[in-house]
Amino acid sequence: MTEKIAVLGAGSWGSMLAEILNENGHEVRLWAHNPAQVQEMNEKHTNQKYIKNFTFSKSLKAYSDLKEAIDGVDDILFIVPSQATRSVAKQVNQILDQLNIKPYIIHGSKGLETGTHERISQVLEAEINPKNRKTVSVISGPSQAEAVAKHDPTLVTAASEDLPSAIHFQKLFMNDYFRVYTNNDIIGVEIGGALKNIIALAAGALYGLGYGDNAKAALMTRGVAEISRLGVSFGANPLTFTGLSGMGDVIVTATSRDSRNWRAGYQLGKGKQLDDIVKDMGMVIEGVATSQAAYDLAQECGVEMPITEAIHSVLNKQETVQEAINKLMTREGRSEIG
């Protein structure tokens, strides 16, 4: 099964997913808003800002014209920053109005939209008219792009309320180093993928302060517990959070120095100001915006999320990292379960 696929977003993960699909024999059009990046991909077959020292397949083509990238495709993969998804989706919908195609839609972004607090699939469903698309799915899991570039064995989940759509994308992406499972719990998969970035910020901050493995294990375990509480309150399956898009993604993002959220947290722990971290990173740190959205959701729903609250207070300069840790550790004792 060979398909024409548009991948919208040429960051580290977008370009690597495009490479996987290209290696699997599909015709892939990789769209980026930066013409210089498109030129680099097409002429040098590199993407140095996002994936250093990696050469992409010569058959992978990049585009700066969105309509040209989408024209005639069977599938569209959104992998733009979560806060840019709505604006790109509006443009895609306008283009699809002009084209006689109705593609499957999938995204691989890990975040919540600020303001609306919506999951990315909700944004896509709202902005792309049903007459212009088939179903909306998500691909998520423990998958650092740098490791995938080395063909490190990687397992992820394709989730959709429509199971045949999840199976469709499972077949498109799966190969001998990239294994894809299916799930019909798109709520849980998206919430797990988004909120793990908050835990990664916290993990980096702990390391920056010199804390060790006990603290890291405690953070990840309790982090998954509060992610699950919020997800279940929206109807997610609690078992999803013990899987690839829950615990699996927390483990890799909260322990890998390739994670920009971990690196941002590490610098926070070292006392660097958030504005300077964002400026120096030069890439989107999804956990920053997501922490605000998750904090707001927890307050609205009455869900207890102490780690999220701690990160929120640090990012908003209400507490230092050490003060936030002390507050967490001196909370009133309670049962672990329930």
N, C-alpha and C positions, 0 to 999 in steps of 0.2 A: 504494500500500500504506500504509494508515493503521493505526497500532498504539497500544495503551495501554502507556505506559512509566513505571515508577517510577524516579526518580533519587534515590538515597539519599546525602545529603550536599550541603549548600548552601554550601560554600566557594566560592572563586573559580572553580575549574575545574568543580565539580559544577553550580553555577548556570549557568555559561556553556554547558556541554554540554546542560543542560535547555533553555536558550534556543534552541540550534541545533535540537534535536529538535522543539521547539514551532514554530519558524519553518518546519520541513519538513512541518508539517501533522499531526503526531502529537498524541495526547492525553497530556500529560505531567503527572505528579504529583511535585512536588519535596518531599522529606521533609527536615526539619531537627529536631534534638533541642531547639533553642532556640525556645520559643514566641514570644519577642519578634521573632526574626528572621523567623519565619513570618508574623507580623502585618505586619511591614514589607514583606515581599514581596507580600502580598495587598492591602494598603491603599495603599502608596506605589509598589509595583513597583520597589523599589530594594533593594540589598544593600551598603550603604555601607561596611561593615567590610571587605568582600572585593573589591568592584568599585566603585570610586568614580566618581561622575558618569555612571552608566549606568542607563538606564530599561529594564526588562524588559517583555516583551509582557504586556498585561493578561490575555490568555487563559492565561498560565502560572500554575498554581495551586500553592500551597505547603501542606504538611500537617505537623502535629506528631504525628498519630496514625499509627503505622507500619502498622497493619493496614488502616486506611482508604486509605493511599497505595498499598498492594500489591494490595488486593482487585480481582480481575478483569483484572490486567495481563498483557500478552504477554511483556514483557521487564523485567528489573530491572538497573539500572546502579548498581553500588557505587562510590562516590567519596568514602568516608569515609577519615580518616587510617589508614595501614596498621596501626598498633598498635590501632586500634578495630575493625578489620574482623571479627575473630573473634567479638567480643561481639555485633555487629550481625547477623552471619550466623546466630548461634544463635537470635536473636529472629526473624529472617526464617524460619528453618526451622520453628520452632514455629508461626508464623502460617500458613505454607504447609501444615502438617499439617491445619489447620482449613479451608482453602480448597480448592476443587476446581479448581485451576489448576496448570500445570506450565510456568513461564516459562523463556525463555532467560535466562542470567546473563552479564553482562559487567562488567568493572571498569575503572576508569581511574586507580587509585591507583598511586603510584610509590614502592615501598619493600619492605623485607623485614621479616618479623616477628622481633622480638628474642626470644631464647630458643630458639625452634624454627628460626630462620633460613629459614623457609619463604617461598616466593613467594606472592603474594596468591591466585592461582588455586588453589594447593594448600590454602590455608586455606578458601576457599569450597567446594572439592570435599569437604573433610573435614567441614565443618559443615552443609552443605545436602544432605540425603539425595537420592540420585539419583531416587527416586520423586517428589520435589517439584520437580524442575528438568529442563531439557534440558541443553545443553552449557554449559561455562564458557569465556568468551573475554576478551580484553583489548584496550583501545584505548590507543595510546601514540604518542608522537612529539614533535617540536619545536613546542610549542603553548602559549605564554603566554596566559592568559585575557584579559589586558588588550588584547593585539593582536587576538585573535579578536573581542572586543567591537567593534573598529573595522572588522571584516570584512577584516582583513589576510589575504591568501591563505595558507592553512595546509594542510599535508599531514601526515597521520598514518597509522598502520597499525592495522588490526583483525586480531588474531591468534587462532587457535584450532587445536587439533589436528584439529578437524573443519572442513574448508575451507568447506562449505556454511554453517556458522554464521558464519564470518568474512565471507562474502559477504552474509549476512543483515544483519549490522550495517553493512557497507559501504553497503548500500542505504538503511538508516535514517538514517545520519549525513550522507551526501554531498550537497553542494549547490555553488553556483557560487563560494563562497569557502572551503569546507571540503572538501578532497579526501581520500578514504580509499583506501588500498591494502590488500591482504590478504597474510597471511603465515601459514604453518602452524607456525612456530617460536615457540611461546608462551614457551618457556624463554628464548630469546635476547631476545625483545622485553621480557619482564618484568625480566630482569637488567639490560639496557641502561637501561631506564627508571628502575630503582631506583638503580643505582650512579652514574649521571650526576650525581645530587645531591651526591655526595662530591666530584666534580671541580668542581662549581659552588662549593662551600664553599672549595676550594683556590684557585679563580680569584678569588673575592672577596678572599681573604686576600692574594694577590699584589698586587692593585690597592691594597688598603689600605696595603701597605708601599711603594707607589710603583713597582712593577715594570711593564714595558711590554709591547708586542706580542710580542716574541720569547719572553718567559717564558710569556705566555698561549698562544701557538701550541704551545710545547713541552709545556705542561701538558695541553692538550686532546689532542694526538696521542698522548702516552704514556699518558694516562688511558684513551683508547679501547683501547690495546693491552692494558692490564692488565684492563680490564673484559672484553675478548674472551677473555683467558686463563682467567678464572674461568668465564665462560659456556660455553666449549668443554669445560671439564672436567666440566660437567654435561650435555653432549650438545647444546649449542646449535650452530647453523650459524654459522661465523665470518663469513659474508657479512652476516648480520643486523646486525652491529656497524658495518658501513660504511654502513648505511641510516638511515632516519628515526628509528628508536628507539635507534640507537647514536650514530654521529657527529652526526646531525642534532640529536638532543636535547641532546647535550653542547654543541654550538655555541651553541644558543639559551640554555641555562640558565647556561652559563659566561660569557656576554657581556651578558646582559640585567639591568638594574637592577630590572626587575619580578620577578625571581627572588628569592624570600625566602631561598633557600639562598645565592645570591650575596651578598645584603645581609648575611646573618649572617656569612659569611666575611670580608666587607669590614670589619665591626666587629671581628672577631677580629684581623685584620691591624692595626687601629688600637689594639689592646691592651685592648679591652673584654672583660670576663669572660663566659663562656658563659651562666651563670645569668641575668645581667642582660640579655643579648641575647634569650634565650628569653622572659623576662618582658616586655620592651619590645615584642617582635614581636607577641605576642598571638595568634599563629597557629602551627600545627605546622611545624617545620623538619625535613622528612623525612630530610635528609642526616645529621642527628645520630644518630638511632637506626640508620639504615642503615649508617653507618660501623662501628658495633660489630658488627652482624650480618655485614657483608662481611669485616671483620678476622677474626672467628672462623672463618668459612667458609674463608678463605685459609689460616689456620693448620691447620685440619683436613685440607684437601685438598693442602697443600704447594704452593700456587700463589703465585708471587711477585707482590706488589702493593705496591710501595714508596710510591706516592702515598697509597693507602688507609691504610697503616701510619703515614705521616706525619700525616695528618689525625687518625687515632685517637690518636696520641700527644699532639697539640695539644689535642684535646677533653678528654683525660684528664689534662691539666696535667703531662705528662711532659716536654714540650719547648715552647719558644716557637715561634711561626711561623717566625721567622728561623733558629732552630736546626734546625728540621725541613727548611727549604730548603737550608741548608748541608750537612746530612747527605745529602740527595738528590743534590746537585751533586758531592759528593766520593766517591760510590760508585765501586767498582772498574769500570773500563771493560769494555764487552762489546759483542757484535754487536747491531745494531738488530733484525734478523729472527731469530726462533727463541728 
